[in-house]
């Protein structure tokens, strides 16, 4: 399976993914000594009580969710490992490792962080036969998809749509671009197979939203 994205798309997705927020919050207690309550000022004719002062901590880097390690789709009997992939030379998405492997692309959203996390897998494989996404076309609206992370977190999604596009005119910006809802996008090949180019004519896109 081969899906090419433009340089323009790469830049837009990277720019969106660069946005992060920083939280500031800390209590600092002033006054007092080792023998007195921390909120009390001593050393004067009378004892005065003061309120704690709120001061910011230094900036903290946001904590990213753990990496995805497996995907489970009960309705089509999928329980497959996930490998982390990126872009190959020529701005081509790297393929999965083999017939039973699902690729997650690290230039898309990380599951659990919001946005669109994009996965792909083979529909079949040479000298093997039907591959892990061979039955992706059978998914129906409402079917469950689970993505499991390295820290044992499980995120659950429900299928909302299934679309097919010609491989040479597939809307890459829509397929792998950012989404307003937390989403996963599953990609595989479909249509007719050209033995000369070893490519399928179409791409199947299944989208699921966080349950």
Order of alpha helices (4+ residues) and beta strands (2+ residues): alpha-beta-beta-beta-beta-beta-beta-beta-beta-beta-beta-beta-beta-beta-beta-alpha-beta-beta
